[in-house]
Amino acid sequence: MFPQLAKQADKYSLIRSMTHGVFGHETAAYLMQTGHKPGGRSAYPSVGAIFTFFKKDQYKGLLPPYIVMLRAAGRFSEEGFLGPAYKPFATGGNPNADRFEVQGIVNRGINDARQKARRELLDKTNTLGYGIADAPEMAAAEAAKEKAYGLILGKGKEVFNLDNESKATRDRYGRHTFGQECLAARRLVEAGVPYITISFPGGWDTHANHFPTMKRQCPDLDQGLAVLLADLSERGLLDSTLVWCTGEFGRTPKIYWEPPWNGGRHHYGHVFTLLVAGGGFKGGHVVGSSDELGAYVKERPVYPADLLGSIYLLGGIDASAKLPHPLGFDAHVLDAEKEGMKSAGLLEEIM
């Protein structure tokens, strides 16, 4: 069901022995995105927030450093105890629409001319700053305003303007929401945004009617992801851009045909597959395997701490580094041993 991805298999590796044994959406999502044990006294930050924290001094771009298309999953607070400065910016909107209405940047029914007129009127009527222009608070407010208008009216907004791409390029990615999300993500990579999440619209929680859903959704995932990998490679960006594609767990090997499931598959955390590419990961490899029923790991288990530790290493982040906890707790990027979590080692075979 993934013929286009099959043609790009030299660019990615498949991990077929991902495992954690957690079956709940919230707890599994937290575990896969943080590498920490769910239920502890601290809400740890997600991968995106960690990258934002450690790359904040390097990234000087106008766009937010952690962008989610189209909306955050909402399973947990991705910023964790790092606080709202590390919360992802969710675009909203639909990049396949006539106008990608990015919330807070591209406003519905308000063109650039009207936006500029509003700014000019505001500047004429705002007398608060007169006489105290040298106050540091006013300088900070003015800087924030200029950055905001840079997003709304300047180069920041143009990154999301997919009309800047040729029709052939847009068609290549696929004229569907996911395909255009992938195209927007490539543009964000070119703009230097440190961390980008592409959410698949509709999700994959196929408790019922699994197979019709796969036939409907897999072609979009296949096209968008395959072209993203190919396009990044063609532009010389794949070596410096780490891509990973996964859910929080897999689906049961047993198929439930009885009503109301009608061929459904439920949550399954014992073994599942994910894809990694670029950023230092080798392509064209398979890591691990499941047993003949697809029920348990047969060879080379890979745990969340192994995966995220590998991603951090390739991203130049020390997985043992301390994090600033607001209550002064001893907190680290990863600490599987202290938390009593399983680990089988970094993915050195594909690094």
PALUMRO-505374 format. One record per residue: x, y, z of N, C-alpha, C, O in turn. Coordinates in steps of 0.2 Angstrom, whole numbers, always signed. Layout:
BEGIN
    n_px    n_py    n_pz   ca_px   ca_py   ca_pz    c_px    c_py    c_pz    o_px    o_py    o_pz
       X       Y       Z       X       Y       Z       X       Y       Z       X       Y       Z
...
end
This chain:
BEGIN
    n_px    n_py    n_pz   ca_px   ca_py   ca_pz    c_px    c_py    c_pz    o_px    o_py    o_pz
      +4      -6      +0      +0      +0      +0      +4      +6      +0      +2     +12      +0
     +11      +6      +0     +15     +11      +0     +20     +11      -6     +26     +11      -5
     +18     +11     -12     +22     +10     -18     +27     +16     -19     +33     +15     -21
     +25     +22     -18     +30     +28     -18     +35     +28     -13     +41     +29     -15
     +33     +26      -7     +38     +25      -2     +43     +20      -3     +49     +20      -2
     +41     +14      -6     +45      +9      -8     +51     +11     -13     +56      +9     -13
     +49     +16     -17     +54     +19     -22     +59     +23     -19     +65     +24     -22
     +58     +25     -13     +63     +30      -9     +66     +26      -3     +69     +29      +1
     +66     +19      -3     +68     +15      +2     +76     +16      +4     +78     +14      +9
     +79     +19      -1     +86     +20      +0     +88     +26      +5     +93     +27      +7
     +82     +30      +6     +83     +36     +10     +81     +35     +17     +82     +39     +21
     +77     +29     +19     +75     +29     +26     +76     +22     +28     +78     +17     +24
     +76     +21     +35     +76     +14     +38     +70     +13     +42     +67     +17     +45
     +68      +6     +42     +62      +4     +46     +64      +1     +53     +68      -4     +52
     +61      +3     +58     +62      +0     +64     +56      -5     +66     +51      -2     +67
     +57     -11     +65     +51     -16     +65     +50     -19     +72     +46     -23     +73
     +54     -16     +77     +54     -19     +84     +53     -14     +89     +56     -15     +95
     +50      -9     +88     +48      -4     +93     +44      -7     +98     +39     -10     +96
     +45      -5    +104     +41      -8    +109     +41      -4    +116     +46      -1    +117
     +35      -4    +119     +35      -1    +126     +29      -4    +130     +29      -4    +136
     +25      -8    +127     +20     -11    +131     +14      -7    +134     +10      -9    +138
     +14      -1    +132      +8      +4    +134      +3      +4    +129      +4      +5    +123
      -4      +4    +132      -9      +4    +127     -14     +10    +127     -19     +10    +123
     -12     +14    +132     -17     +20    +132     -14     +26    +128      -8     +27    +128
     -19     +30    +125     -16     +35    +120     -12     +40    +124      -6     +42    +122
     -14     +43    +130     -11     +48    +133      -4     +46    +136      +1     +49    +135
      -4     +40    +139      +2     +38    +142      +7     +35    +137     +13     +37    +137
      +5     +32    +131      +9     +30    +126     +12     +36    +122     +18     +36    +120
      +8     +41    +121     +10     +47    +117     +16     +51    +121     +21     +53    +119
     +14     +51    +128     +19     +54    +132     +26     +51    +132     +31     +54    +132
     +25     +44    +133     +31     +40    +133     +35     +41    +126     +42     +41    +127
     +32     +40    +121     +35     +41    +114     +38     +48    +113     +43     +48    +109
     +35     +53    +116     +37     +60    +114     +42     +62    +119     +46     +67    +118
     +42     +59    +125     +47     +62    +130     +53     +57    +132     +58     +59    +134
     +51     +50    +132     +56     +45    +134     +56     +44    +141     +60     +41    +144
     +51     +47    +145     +50     +47    +152     +44     +42    +154     +39     +42    +150
     +45     +39    +159     +39     +35    +162     +33     +39    +164     +34     +44    +167
     +27     +37    +161     +21     +41    +163     +20     +40    +170     +21     +35    +173
     +16     +45    +173     +14     +45    +180     +18     +48    +185     +17     +47    +191
     +24     +50    +183     +29     +53    +188     +26     +60    +191     +21     +62    +189
     +30     +63    +195     +28     +69    +198     +30     +75    +194     +27     +80    +195
     +34     +74    +188     +35     +79    +184     +32     +78    +177     +33     +72    +174
     +30     +83    +173     +28     +82    +166     +33     +85    +162     +35     +91    +161
     +37     +80    +159     +43     +81    +155     +41     +84    +148     +36     +83    +146
     +45     +88    +146     +44     +91    +139     +45     +86    +133     +49     +81    +134
     +42     +87    +128     +42     +83    +122     +49     +84    +118     +52     +89    +120
     +50     +80    +113     +56     +81    +109     +56     +88    +106     +61     +91    +106
     +50     +90    +103     +50     +97    +100     +52    +102    +105     +56    +107    +103
     +50    +102    +111     +52    +107    +116     +59    +106    +118     +62    +112    +120
     +62    +100    +119     +69     +99    +120     +73    +103    +115     +78    +106    +116
     +71    +101    +108     +75    +104    +103     +75    +112    +103     +80    +115    +102
     +69    +115    +105     +68    +122    +105     +72    +125    +111     +76    +130    +110
     +73    +121    +117     +76    +124    +122     +84    +124    +121     +87    +129    +122
     +86    +118    +118     +94    +118    +116     +96    +122    +110    +102    +123    +109
     +91    +123    +106     +93    +127    +100     +91    +134    +100     +92    +138     +95
     +89    +137    +105     +86    +144    +106     +91    +149    +104     +90    +154    +102
     +98    +147    +106    +103    +152    +105    +105    +152     +98    +109    +157     +96
    +104    +147     +95    +107    +146     +88    +102    +149     +83    +103    +151     +78
     +95    +148     +84     +90    +150     +80     +88    +157     +80     +86    +159     +86
     +89    +161     +75     +87    +168     +75     +81    +170     +70     +80    +175     +69
     +78    +165     +68     +72    +166     +63     +66    +169     +66     +66    +170     +72
     +62    +172     +62     +56    +175     +63     +51    +171     +65     +47    +173     +70
     +50    +165     +62     +45    +160     +64     +46    +157     +71     +52    +157     +73
     +41    +155     +74     +42    +151     +80     +46    +145     +79     +46    +142     +74
     +50    +143     +84     +55    +138     +83     +52    +131     +83     +55    +126     +81
     +46    +130     +86     +43    +123     +86     +36    +124     +83     +31    +127     +86
     +34    +121     +77     +28    +122     +74     +25    +115     +73     +28    +111     +71
     +18    +115     +74     +14    +109     +73      +9    +111     +67      +6    +116     +68
      +9    +107     +63      +3    +107     +58      -1    +101     +58      +1     +95     +58
      -7    +102     +59     -11    +108     +59     -13    +110     +66     -14    +116     +68
     -13    +105     +71     -15    +106     +78     -11    +101     +82     -10     +95     +80
     -10    +103     +88      -6     +99     +93     -11     +93     +95     -17     +94     +95
      -8     +87     +96     -12     +81     +97     -16     +82    +103     -22     +79    +104
     -14     +85    +108     -18     +87    +114     -18     +81    +119     -22     +81    +124
     -13     +76    +118     -13     +70    +123     -10     +72    +129     -11     +69    +135
      -5     +77    +129      -2     +80    +135      +1     +86    +133      +1     +88    +127
      +4     +90    +138      +6     +97    +137     +14     +96    +134     +18     +94    +138
     +15     +97    +128     +21     +96    +125     +27    +100    +128     +32     +98    +128
     +25    +106    +131     +30    +110    +134     +33    +107    +140     +38    +109    +142
     +28    +104    +144     +30    +101    +150     +32    +106    +155     +29    +112    +155
     +37    +105    +160     +38    +110    +165     +43    +115    +162     +44    +120    +166
     +45    +115    +156     +49    +120    +153     +45    +127    +153     +47    +132    +152
     +38    +126    +152     +34    +132    +152     +31    +134    +145     +34    +131    +140
     +27    +139    +145     +24    +141    +139     +28    +144    +133     +26    +143    +127
     +34    +146    +135     +39    +148    +130     +41    +142    +125     +43    +144    +120
     +40    +136    +127     +42    +130    +123     +36    +126    +121     +37    +121    +118
     +30    +129    +121     +24    +126    +118     +24    +127    +111     +26    +132    +108
     +22    +122    +107     +22    +122    +100     +17    +127     +97     +12    +128    +100
     +19    +130     +92     +14    +135     +88     +10    +130     +83     +13    +128     +78
      +4    +130     +84      -1    +126     +80      -4    +130     +75      -7    +136     +76
      -3    +129     +68      -5    +133     +63     -12    +133     +62     -15    +138     +60
     -16    +128     +63     -23    +128     +61     -24    +128     +54     -19    +127     +50
     -29    +129     +51     -30    +130     +44     -30    +124     +40     -29    +118     +43
     -29    +125     +34     -28    +119     +29     -24    +121     +23     -26    +126     +19
     -18    +119     +23     -13    +121     +17     -16    +119     +10     -13    +121      +5
     -21    +115     +10     -23    +113      +3     -29    +118      +1     -32    +117      -4
     -31    +122      +6     -36    +127      +4     -34    +132      -1     -28    +133      -2
     -38    +136      -3     -36    +142      -8     -31    +146      -4     -27    +149      -7
     -32    +147      +2     -28    +151      +6     -26    +148     +13     -31    +146     +16
     -20    +147     +14     -18    +143     +20     -19    +148     +26     -14    +152     +27
     -24    +148     +30     -26    +153     +35     -22    +151     +42     -25    +147     +46
     -16    +153     +42     -12    +151     +48     -15    +155     +54     -14    +161     +54
     -17    +152     +59     -20    +156     +65     -15    +161     +68      -9    +160     +69
     -17    +167     +68     -13    +173     +71      -9    +176     +66      -5    +181     +68
      -8    +173     +60      -3    +176     +55      -7    +178     +49      -7    +183     +46
     -11    +173     +46     -15    +174     +40     -22    +174     +42     -25    +169     +43
     -25    +180     +43     -32    +181     +45     -37    +180     +40     -37    +183     +34
     -43    +177     +41     -48    +176     +37     -52    +183     +35     -54    +186     +40
     -52    +184     +29     -56    +190     +27     -52    +197     +27     -55    +202     +26
     -46    +196     +29     -42    +203     +30     -36    +202     +26     -31    +198     +27
     -36    +206     +21     -30    +206     +16     -24    +211     +19     -25    +214     +24
     -19    +211     +15     -13    +214     +18     -14    +222     +18     -12    +225     +23
     -18    +224     +13     -19    +232     +13     -23    +234     +20     -21    +239     +23
     -28    +230     +21     -32    +231     +27     -28    +230     +33     -29    +234     +38
     -24    +225     +33     -19    +224     +39     -15    +230     +40     -13    +232     +46
     -12    +233     +35      -7    +238     +36     -11    +245     +38      -8    +248     +42
     -17    +246     +35     -21    +251     +37     -23    +251     +45     -22    +256     +48
     -24    +245     +47     -25    +244     +54     -19    +246     +59     -20    +249     +64
     -13    +244     +56      -7    +245     +60      -6    +253     +60      -4    +256     +65
      -7    +256     +54      -6    +264     +54     -11    +267     +59      -9    +272     +62
     -17    +265     +59     -22    +268     +63     -20    +267     +71     -21    +272     +75
     -18    +261     +72     -16    +260     +79     -10    +264     +81     -10    +267     +87
      -5    +265     +77      +1    +269     +78      -1    +276     +79      +2    +280     +84
      -6    +279     +76      -8    +286     +76     -12    +287     +83     -11    +292     +86
     -16    +282     +85     -20    +283     +91     -16    +281     +97     -19    +282    +103
     -11    +277     +97      -8    +275    +103      -3    +280    +105      +3    +281    +103
      -5    +283    +111      +0    +289    +114      +3    +286    +120      +6    +290    +124
      +2    +280    +122      +5    +277    +128     +12    +278    +129     +15    +279    +134
     +16    +277    +123     +23    +277    +123     +26    +284    +123     +32    +285    +124
     +22    +289    +122     +25    +296    +121     +28    +298    +128     +25    +298    +133
     +34    +300    +128     +37    +303    +134     +41    +297    +138     +45    +299    +142
     +40    +291    +136     +43    +286    +140     +46    +281    +135     +47    +275    +136
     +48    +283    +129     +50    +279    +124     +57    +275    +125     +58    +270    +123
     +60    +278    +130     +67    +275    +132     +66    +270    +137     +71    +267    +139
     +60    +269    +140     +59    +264    +145     +60    +257    +142     +58    +256    +137
     +64    +253    +146     +65    +246    +143     +59    +242    +142     +59    +238    +137
     +54    +243    +146     +47    +240    +144     +44    +242    +138     +42    +237    +134
     +45    +248    +136     +42    +250    +129     +46    +248    +124     +44    +246    +118
     +53    +247    +125     +57    +245    +120     +56    +237    +118     +56    +235    +112
     +55    +234    +124     +53    +227    +123     +46    +226    +119     +45    +221    +115
     +41    +230    +121     +35    +230    +118     +35    +231    +111     +32    +228    +106
     +39    +236    +109     +40    +238    +102     +43    +233     +98     +42    +231     +92
     +48    +229    +101     +52    +224     +98     +47    +218     +96     +47    +215     +91
     +43    +217    +101     +38    +211    +100     +33    +213     +95     +31    +209     +91
     +31    +219     +95     +26    +222     +90     +29    +221     +83     +26    +218     +78
     +35    +223     +82     +39    +223     +75     +39    +215     +73     +38    +214     +67
     +41    +211     +78     +41    +204     +76     +35    +201     +74     +34    +197     +69
     +29    +203     +78     +23    +201     +76     +21    +203     +69     +18    +199     +65
     +22    +209     +67     +20    +212     +61     +25    +209     +55     +23    +208     +50
     +31    +207     +57     +35    +203     +53     +32    +197     +51     +33    +195     +45
     +29    +194     +55     +25    +187     +54     +19    +188     +50     +18    +185     +45
     +15    +194     +51      +9    +195     +48     +10    +198     +41      +6    +196     +37
     +14    +202     +40     +15    +206     +34     +22    +205     +30     +22    +207     +25
     +26    +201     +34     +33    +201     +31     +35    +194     +28     +30    +190     +26
     +41    +192     +29     +44    +186     +26     +41    +180     +30     +40    +175     +27
     +39    +181     +36     +37    +175     +40     +30    +172     +37     +30    +166     +36
     +26    +177     +35     +20    +174     +32     +21    +171     +25     +17    +166     +24
     +26    +173     +22     +27    +171     +15     +29    +163     +15     +28    +160     +10
     +32    +161     +20     +34    +154     +21     +28    +150     +20     +28    +144     +17
     +22    +152     +23     +16    +148     +22     +12    +149     +16      +7    +146     +15
     +15    +153     +12     +11    +155      +5     +13    +150      +0     +18    +150      -3
      +9    +144      +0     +11    +139      -5     +10    +141     -12     +12    +137     -17
      +7    +147     -14      +6    +149     -20     +13    +151     -23     +14    +152     -29
     +18    +152     -19     +25    +153     -21     +28    +147     -25     +33    +147     -28
     +25    +141     -24     +27    +135     -27     +24    +134     -34     +18    +136     -35
     +27    +130     -38     +24    +129     -45     +18    +124     -44     +18    +120     -39
     +14    +124     -49      +8    +119     -49     +11    +112     -49      +8    +108     -46
     +16    +111     -53     +19    +105     -53     +22    +102     -47     +21     +96     -45
     +25    +106     -43     +27    +104     -36     +22    +103     -31     +22     +98     -28
     +16    +107     -32     +11    +106     -27      +7     +99     -29      +5     +96     -25
      +7     +98     -35      +3     +92     -38      +8     +86     -36      +5     +80     -34
     +14     +87     -36     +19     +81     -34     +18     +79     -27     +18     +73     -26
     +17     +84     -23     +16     +82     -16      +9     +79     -15      +8     +76     -10
      +4     +81     -19      -3     +78     -18      -7     +84     -16      -6     +87     -11
     -13     +85     -20     -17     +90     -18     -22     +88     -13     -28     +88     -14
     -20     +86      -7     -23     +84      -1     -20     +87      +5     -14     +89      +4
     -23     +87     +10     -21     +91     +16     -14     +89     +18     -10     +93     +19
     -13     +82     +19      -7     +79     +21      -1     +81     +16      +4     +83     +19
      -2     +80     +10      +3     +82      +5      +5     +89      +5     +11     +90      +5
      +0     +94      +6      +2    +101      +7      +5    +102     +13      +9    +107     +14
      +4     +99     +19      +7    +100     +25     +15     +98     +24     +19    +101     +26
     +16     +93     +20     +23     +90     +19     +27     +96     +15     +32     +97     +16
     +23     +99     +10     +26    +104      +6     +28    +110     +11     +33    +113     +10
     +23    +112     +15     +24    +118     +20     +30    +116     +24     +34    +120     +26
     +30    +110     +26     +36    +108     +31     +43    +109     +28     +47    +111     +31
     +43    +107     +21     +49    +108     +17     +51    +115     +17     +57    +117     +18
     +46    +119     +16     +48    +127     +16     +50    +129     +23     +54    +133     +24
     +47    +126     +29     +49    +128     +35     +56    +125     +37     +60    +129     +40
     +58    +120     +34     +65    +117     +35     +70    +122     +31     +75    +124     +34
     +68    +125     +25     +72    +129     +22     +73    +136     +26     +78    +139     +25
     +68    +138     +30     +68    +144     +34     +72    +143     +40     +73    +147     +44
     +74    +136     +42     +78    +135     +47     +74    +133     +54     +77    +133     +59
     +68    +132     +53     +64    +131     +59     +67    +124     +63     +67    +119     +59
     +68    +124     +69     +72    +119     +72     +68    +112     +72     +70    +107     +71
     +61    +113     +74     +57    +107     +75     +50    +108     +72     +47    +113     +73
     +48    +103     +68     +42    +103     +64     +38     +97     +65     +41     +91     +64
     +32     +97     +67     +27     +91     +67     +22     +91     +62     +18     +96     +62
     +21     +86     +58     +16     +86     +53     +11     +80     +56     +13     +75     +56
      +5     +83     +57      +0     +78     +60      -4     +76     +54      -6     +80     +50
      -6     +69     +54     -10     +67     +49     -17     +68     +50     -20     +66     +56
     -21     +72     +46     -28     +73     +48     -32     +67     +48     -32     +63     +44
     -36     +67     +54     -41     +61     +55     -38     +56     +59     -41     +52     +62
     -31     +55     +59     -28     +50     +64     -29     +43     +61     -31     +42     +56
     -26     +38     +65     -26     +31     +63     -29     +26     +69     -27     +21     +69
     -34     +29     +72     -37     +25     +78     -42     +20     +75     -48     +22     +76
     -40     +15     +72     -45     +11     +68     -48      +5     +72     -47      -1     +70
     -51      +7     +77     -55      +2     +81     -60      -2     +77     -61      -8     +77
     -63      +2     +72     -68      -1     +67     -66      +1     +60     -63      +6     +59
     -68      -4     +56     -67      -3     +48     -60      -1     +47     -59      +4     +43
     -55      -5     +49     -48      -4     +48     -46      -4     +41     -43      +1     +39
     -48      -9     +37     -46      -9     +31     -48      -4     +26     -44      -2     +22
     -55      -2     +26     -57      +3     +22     -53     +10     +23     -52     +14     +19
     -52     +11     +30     -48     +17     +32     -41     +17     +29     -38     +22     +26
     -38     +11     +29     -31     +10     +26     -31     +12     +19     -27     +15     +16
     -36      +9     +15     -36     +11      +8     -38     +18      +6     -35     +20      +1
     -41     +21     +11     -42     +28     +10     -36     +33     +12     -35     +38      +8
     -33     +31     +17     -28     +36     +20     -21     +34     +18     -17     +39     +17
     -19     +28     +17     -12     +26     +15     -10     +30      +9      -4     +32      +9
     -14     +30      +4     -11     +34      -2      -9     +41      -1      -4     +43      -4
     -12     +44      +3     -10     +51      +5      -4     +51      +9      +1     +55      +7
      -3     +47     +14      +3     +46     +18      +9     +44     +13     +14     +47     +14
      +8     +39      +9     +13     +37      +4     +15     +42      +0     +22     +43      -1
     +11     +46      -3     +13     +51      -8     +17     +57      -4     +22     +59      -6
     +14     +60      +1     +17     +66      +4     +23     +64      +7     +28     +68      +6
     +24     +59     +11     +30     +57     +14     +36     +55      +9     +41     +57     +10
     +34     +51      +4     +39     +49      -1     +42     +55      -4     +48     +56      -6
     +37     +60      -6     +40     +66     -10     +44     +71      -5     +48     +74      -8
     +42     +71      +1     +45     +75      +6     +53     +73      +6     +57     +77      +6
     +53     +66      +7     +60     +63      +7     +64     +64      +1     +70     +66      +1
     +61     +63      -5     +64     +64     -11     +66     +72     -12     +72     +73     -14
     +62     +76     -10     +63     +83     -11     +68     +86      -7     +73     +90      -9
     +68     +84      -1     +74     +86      +4     +80     +83      +1     +85     +87      +2
     +80     +77      -1     +87     +74      -4     +89     +78     -10     +95     +80     -10
     +84     +80     -15     +86     +83     -21     +89     +90     -19     +93     +93     -23
     +87     +93     -14     +89    +100     -12     +95    +100      -7     +97    +105      -5
     +98     +94      -6    +103     +94      -1    +102     +95      +6    +106     +97     +10
     +95     +94      +8     +93     +95     +15     +92     +89     +19     +92     +90     +25
     +92     +83     +16     +90     +77     +20     +96     +76     +25     +94     +73     +30
    +102     +77     +23    +107     +75     +28    +107     +79     +34    +110     +77     +39
    +104     +85     +34    +104     +89     +40     +97     +89     +43     +96     +93     +47
     +92     +86     +40     +85     +86     +42     +83     +79     +45     +83     +74     +40
     +82     +78     +51     +80     +71     +54     +73     +71     +53     +69     +75     +56
     +70     +65     +50     +63     +64     +49     +61     +58     +53     +65     +52     +52
     +56     +58     +57     +54     +51     +60     +46     +51     +59     +43     +56     +60
     +43     +45     +58     +36     +45     +56     +34     +39     +61     +36     +33     +60
     +29     +40     +65     +27     +35     +70     +20     +37     +73     +18     +43     +72
     +17     +32     +76     +11     +34     +80     +14     +32     +87     +19     +31     +88
      +9     +33     +92     +11     +31     +99     +12     +24    +100     +15     +22    +105
      +8     +20     +96      +9     +13     +97      +6     +10     +90      +5     +13     +86
      +6      +3     +90      +4      +0     +84      -4      -3     +85      -7      +0     +89
      -6      -7     +81     -13     -10     +81     -12     -18     +82      -7     -21     +81
     -17     -20     +86     -17     -27     +87     -17     -32     +81     -19     -30     +76
     -13     -37     +82     -12     -42     +76     -18     -46     +75     -20     -48     +70
     -22     -46     +80     -29     -50     +80     -34     -44     +77     -34     -39     +79
     -38     -47     +72     -43     -42     +69     -50     -44     +72     -52     -50     +72
     -53     -39     +74     -60     -40     +77     -65     -39     +72     -67     -33     +70
     -68     -44     +70     -74     -44     +64     -81     -43     +67     -85     -41     +63
     -82     -45     +73     -88     -44     +76     -91     -37     +77     -86     -32     +77
     -97     -36     +76    -100     -29     +78     -98     -27     +85     -98     -31     +89
     -97     -20     +86     -97     -15     +81     -91     -13     +77     -90      -8     +74
     -86     -18     +78     -79     -17     +75     -78     -18     +68     -75     -14     +64
     -82     -23     +65     -82     -24     +58     -75     -24     +54     -74     -20     +49
     -71     -28     +57     -64     -28     +55     -59     -22     +58     -56     -19     +54
     -60     -22     +64     -56     -17     +68     -49     -19     +71     -49     -25     +72
     -45     -15     +73     -39     -17     +76     -38     -12     +82     -38      -6     +81
     -36     -14     +88     -36     -10     +94     -29      -8     +95     -24      -9     +92
     -28      -4    +101     -22      -1    +103     -17      -7    +104     -19     -12    +107
     -10      -6    +103      -6     -12    +104      +1      -9    +104      +4      -6    +100
      +4     -10    +110     +11      -7    +112     +16     -12    +112     +22     -10    +114
     +15     -18    +111     +20     -23    +112     +25     -23    +106     +31     -24    +108
     +23     -22    +100     +28     -21     +95     +25     -18     +89     +19     -19     +87
     +28     -13     +86     +26      -9     +80     +32      -6     +76     +38      -7     +79
     +30      -3     +71     +35      -1     +66     +35      +7     +66     +30     +10     +66
     +41      +9     +65     +42     +17     +63     +47     +18     +58     +51     +13     +57
     +47     +24     +55     +52     +25     +50     +56     +31     +52     +54     +36     +55
     +63     +31     +51     +68     +36     +52     +72     +37     +46     +73     +33     +42
     +73     +44     +45     +77     +46     +39     +81     +52     +40     +79     +56     +44
     +87     +53     +36     +90     +59     +36     +94     +60     +43     +93     +56     +48
     +97     +66     +43    +100     +69     +50    +105     +64     +53    +107     +65     +58
    +108     +60     +49    +113     +55     +51    +111     +48     +52    +115     +44     +53
    +104     +47     +51    +102     +40     +50    +103     +37     +43    +102     +41     +38
    +106     +31     +43    +107     +28     +36    +100     +26     +33     +95     +24     +37
    +100     +26     +27     +94     +23     +23     +95     +16     +21    +100     +13     +21
     +89     +13     +19     +90      +6     +16     +91      +1     +21     +93      -5     +19
     +89      +2     +27     +90      -4     +32     +84      -5     +36     +79      -1     +36
     +84     -11     +39     +78     -14     +43     +82     -15     +50     +86     -19     +50
     +79     -13     +55     +81     -14     +62     +76     -19     +65     +70     -17     +66
     +78     -24     +68     +74     -29     +72     +68     -32     +68     +68     -31     +62
     +64     -36     +72     +59     -40     +68     +54     -42     +74     +55     -42     +80
     +48     -43     +72     +43     -46     +76     +42     -54     +75     +45     -56     +70
     +38     -57     +79     +37     -64     +78     +33     -65     +72     +30     -61     +69
     +31     -72     +71     +27     -74     +65     +20     -71     +65     +17     -71     +60
     +18     -69     +71     +11     -67     +72     +11     -59     +72      +5     -56     +72
     +17     -56     +72     +17     -49     +73     +14     -47     +80     +12     -41     +81
     +16     -51     +85     +13     -50     +92     +18     -48     +97     +16     -44    +101
     +24     -50     +96     +30     -48    +100     +36     -47     +97     +37     -49     +91
     +41     -44    +100     +48     -43     +97     +51     -49     +97     +51     -53    +101
     +54     -51     +91     +58     -57     +90     +65     -55     +90     +69     -59     +94
     +68     -50     +87     +75     -48     +87     +75     -41     +88     +72     -37     +86
     +80     -39     +92     +83     -32     +93     +77     -27     +95     +75     -23     +92
     +75     -28    +102     +70     -23    +104     +72     -16    +104     +78     -15    +105
     +68     -11    +102     +70      -4    +103     +65      +0    +107     +59      +0    +106
     +67      +3    +113     +63      +6    +117     +63     +13    +116     +67     +16    +113
     +58     +17    +119     +58     +24    +117     +64     +28    +119     +66     +32    +116
     +67     +26    +125     +73     +30    +127     +79     +28    +122     +83     +32    +121
     +79     +22    +118     +84     +21    +113     +83     +25    +107     +88     +28    +104
     +77     +26    +105     +75     +30     +99     +77     +37    +100     +80     +40     +97
     +74     +40    +106     +75     +47    +107     +82     +49    +109     +85     +54    +107
     +86     +44    +112     +93     +45    +114     +97     +46    +107    +101     +50    +107
     +95     +41    +102     +98     +42     +96     +97     +48     +92    +101     +51     +89
     +90     +50     +92     +88     +57     +89     +92     +63     +92     +94     +67     +89
     +93     +63     +99     +96     +68    +102    +104     +68    +101    +106     +73    +100
    +107     +62    +100    +114     +62     +99    +115     +65     +92    +120     +69     +91
    +111     +63     +87    +112     +65     +80    +110     +73     +80    +113     +76     +76
    +106     +75     +84    +104     +82     +84    +109     +86     +88    +107     +92     +89
    +114     +83     +91    +119     +87     +95    +116     +89    +102    +119     +94    +105
    +112     +85    +105    +109     +86    +111    +112     +81    +116    +111     +75    +115
    +114     +83    +122    +117     +78    +127    +111     +75    +131    +107     +79    +134
    +109     +69    +130    +103     +66    +133    +104     +66    +140     +99     +65    +144
    +110     +67    +143    +111     +66    +150    +111     +73    +154    +111     +74    +160
    +110     +79    +149    +110     +85    +152    +104     +87    +157     +99     +84    +156
    +105     +91    +161    +100     +93    +166     +96     +98    +163     +98    +102    +159
     +89     +98    +165     +84    +103    +163     +82    +107    +169     +82    +105    +175
     +81    +113    +168     +79    +118    +173     +71    +117    +175     +67    +118    +172
     +71    +114    +181     +64    +112    +184     +62    +118    +188     +66    +120    +193
     +56    +120    +188     +53    +126    +192     +53    +125    +199     +54    +129    +203
     +53    +118    +201     +53    +117    +208     +60    +114    +211     +61    +112    +216
     +65    +114    +206     +71    +112    +208     +73    +105    +208     +78    +103    +211
     +68    +101    +205     +69     +94    +205     +75     +92    +201     +77     +96    +196
     +78     +87    +202     +84     +84    +198     +81     +81    +191     +78     +75    +192
     +81     +84    +186     +78     +82    +180     +83     +82    +174     +87     +87    +173
     +83     +77    +170     +87     +76    +164     +83     +75    +158     +77     +73    +158
     +87     +77    +152     +83     +75    +146     +81     +68    +145     +75     +67    +143
     +85     +63    +147     +83     +56    +147     +86     +53    +154     +91     +55    +156
     +82     +49    +157     +85     +46    +163     +82     +39    +164     +79     +38    +169
     +82     +35    +159     +79     +28    +159     +81     +24    +165     +77     +21    +168
     +87     +24    +166     +90     +19    +172     +87     +21    +178     +84     +17    +182
     +87     +28    +180     +84     +30    +186     +77     +29    +187     +74     +27    +192
     +73     +29    +181     +66     +28    +181     +64     +21    +181     +58     +19    +181
     +69     +16    +180     +68      +9    +180     +65      +7    +173     +61      +2    +173
     +66     +11    +168     +64      +9    +161     +69      +5    +157     +75      +5    +158
     +66      +1    +153     +70      -3    +149     +74      +0    +143     +71      +6    +141
     +80      -2    +142     +84      +1    +136     +88      -5    +133     +90      -9    +137
     +89      -5    +127     +93     -10    +123     +99      -6    +119    +102     -10    +115
    +100      +0    +120    +105      +4    +117    +103      +8    +111     +98      +7    +108
    +107     +13    +110    +106     +17    +104    +106     +13     +97    +108      +8     +97
    +103     +17     +92    +102     +13     +86    +109     +14     +82    +109     +17     +76
    +114     +12     +85    +121     +12     +82    +121      +9     +75    +125     +11     +71
    +117      +4     +74    +118      +0     +67    +115      +4     +61    +117      +3     +56
    +112     +10     +63    +110     +14     +57    +112     +21     +58    +109     +26     +55
    +117     +22     +62    +119     +29     +63    +126     +30     +60    +129     +35     +61
end
